[in-house]
């Protein structure tokens, strides 16, 4: 029985300040059901407050507490381990890490890296490298390859994470998607086989979810590229033109009391 729906944000519900066509109305229908709906995001350049304000300004009716971000997961980890960290984060994300940062000369326990374009230059990366060589742990809030902006695809933090791993000869601990723990924490006490994940990233959203036992629905918006559904094994449970059709399938499943997504749809077939 389906009980929960996890939905990615950027590229799935919206691209920057523009909603995916039909997504606002589709989400309203989903929220009116008895399903638990949570928004799981690897966005690391924006705080939860910023995300909530952006989404509500676009027109989405959601609750702030339903946003589960990799930033929040990373903050919880640092608090639990009582670590002070060198933070390679955007100014907008820093509000989620108040009191947890330190300077490079304070012997940080960790280097935390997210999507921080203003920090991805030689001096900042070299400071991070030196901290890692002195024993700090590398924490990647996520290691995405790229994401979709209004002006096209853009580099994610993954290449910078890999560069630090290579130079400092260390291995990053990845906190967000596709981490199995990230998905299971978002679900709480709901079993993974009673949940669906909708996203535009075939690796982080779909493959990560399916490795955690959650059905993965891939949407052909945002960062999706033709043929992405062929890049993972097993393939996505279903592929839809957008979140609108994915939600329609979910609501039909709820009405019928059975899984209606056994067939993989493509935009050409719809």
Long-range contacts (C-beta under 8 A, 24 or more apart in sequence): 1-194, 1-257, 2-35, 2-194, 2-195, 2-196, 2-250, 2-253, 2-254, 2-259, 3-35, 3-36, 3-190, 3-194, 3-195, 4-35, 4-36, 4-37, 4-38, 4-187, 4-190, 4-194, 4-195, 4-196, 5-30, 5-35, 5-36, 5-37, 5-38, 5-195, 5-196, 5-197, 5-198, 5-247, 5-250, 6-38, 6-39, 6-40, 6-183, 6-186, 6-187, 6-195, 6-196, 6-197, 6-198, 6-209, 6-214, 7-37, 7-38, 7-39, 7-40, 7-197, 7-198, 7-199, 7-243, 8-39, 8-40, 8-41, 8-197, 8-198, 8-199, 8-200, 8-201, 8-205, 9-39, 9-41, 9-43, 9-51, 9-55, 9-67, 10-41, 10-43, 10-147, 10-148, 10-222, 11-147, 11-148, 11-199, 11-200, 11-201, 11-221, 11-222, 11-223, 11-224, 12-198, 12-199, 12-200, 12-205, 12-219, 12-221, 12-222, 12-243, 13-39, 13-55, 13-60, 13-243, 14-54, 14-55, 14-58, 14-60, 15-148, 15-149, 15-150, 15-221, 15-222, 16-149, 16-150, 17-54, 17-57, 17-58, 17-150, 18-58, 18-150, 19-58, 19-59, 19-60, 20-221, 20-222, 20-242, 20-243, 20-244, 21-242, 21-244, 22-242, 22-244, 23-60, 23-242, 23-243, 23-244, 24-58, 24-59, 24-60, 25-244, 26-243, 26-244, 26-247, 26-248, 27-60, 27-61, 27-62, 27-243, 27-247, 28-61, 29-247, 29-251, 30-247, 30-250, 30-251, 31-61, 31-62, 33-251, 33-254, 34-254, 35-250, 35-254, 36-190, 37-66, 38-66, 38-67, 38-68, 38-186, 38-187, 39-66, 39-67, 39-68, 40-68, 40-69, 40-177, 40-182, 40-183, 40-186, 40-197, 41-67, 41-68, 41-69, 41-70, 42-69, 42-70, 42-141, 42-142, 42-144, 42-176, 42-177, 42-204, 43-69, 43-70, 43-71, 43-115, 44-69, 44-70, 44-71, 44-89, 44-90, 44-93, 44-114, 44-115, 44-116, 44-141, 44-142, 44-157, 44-176, 45-89, 45-90, 45-92, 45-93, 45-114, 45-115, 45-116, 45-117, 46-90, 46-92, 46-93, 47-71, 47-92, 47-93, 47-94, 47-95, 47-96, 48-72, 48-96, 49-95, 50-92, 68-185, 68-186, 69-176, 70-114, 70-141, 70-142, 70-175, 70-176, 70-177, 70-182, 71-96, 71-97, 71-114, 71-141, 72-96, 73-141, 73-175, 73-176, 73-182, 73-185, 74-112, 74-114, 74-139, 74-141, 74-175, 74-176, 75-100, 77-139, 77-175, 78-110, 78-112, 78-139, 81-109, 83-108, 83-109, 83-110, 83-137, 84-108, 84-109, 84-110, 85-109, 85-110, 85-111, 85-112, 85-136, 85-139, 86-110, 86-111, 86-112, 86-127, 86-128, 86-131, 86-136, 87-112, 88-112, 88-113, 88-114, 88-116, 88-119, 88-120, 88-124, 88-125, 88-128, 88-160, 89-113, 89-114, 89-116, 89-119, 89-141, 90-114, 90-115, 90-116, 90-117, 90-118, 90-119, 91-118, 104-130, 104-131, 107-134, 108-136, 109-136, 109-137, 110-136, 110-137, 110-138, 110-139, 111-136, 111-137, 111-138, 111-139, 111-164, 112-139, 112-141, 113-138, 113-139, 113-140, 113-141, 113-157, 113-160, 113-161, 113-164, 113-172, 114-141, 114-142, 114-157, 115-144, 115-147, 115-156, 115-157, 116-157, 120-157, 120-160, 125-160, 125-163, 125-164, 128-164, 129-164, 129-167, 129-168, 132-164, 132-168, 132-170, 133-168, 137-170, 137-173, 138-164, 138-165, 138-168, 138-170, 138-171, 138-172, 138-173, 139-172, 139-173, 139-175, 140-172, 140-173, 140-174, 140-175, 141-175, 141-176, 142-174, 142-175, 142-176, 142-177, 142-204, 143-172, 143-174, 144-201, 144-204, 145-203, 146-223, 147-222, 147-223, 148-200, 148-222, 148-223, 153-223, 176-204, 177-201, 177-204, 177-205, 177-208, 177-209, 178-203, 178-204, 178-205, 178-207, 178-208, 178-209, 178-211, 179-208, 180-208, 180-211, 180-212, 182-208, 183-208, 183-209, 183-212, 183-214, 184-212, 187-214, 196-237, 196-250, 196-261, 198-243, 198-246, 198-247, 200-224, 202-228, 202-229, 202-231, 202-232, 202-236, 203-231, 203-232, 206-232, 206-236, 207-232, 210-234, 210-236, 210-237, 215-261, 217-246, 217-249, 217-261, 219-243, 219-245, 219-246, 220-266, 220-267, 229-264, 229-266, 235-264, 236-264, 237-261, 237-262, 237-264, 238-262, 238-263, 238-264, 238-265, 239-264, 239-265, 239-266, 240-265, 240-270, 241-265, 241-266, 241-267, 241-270, 245-270
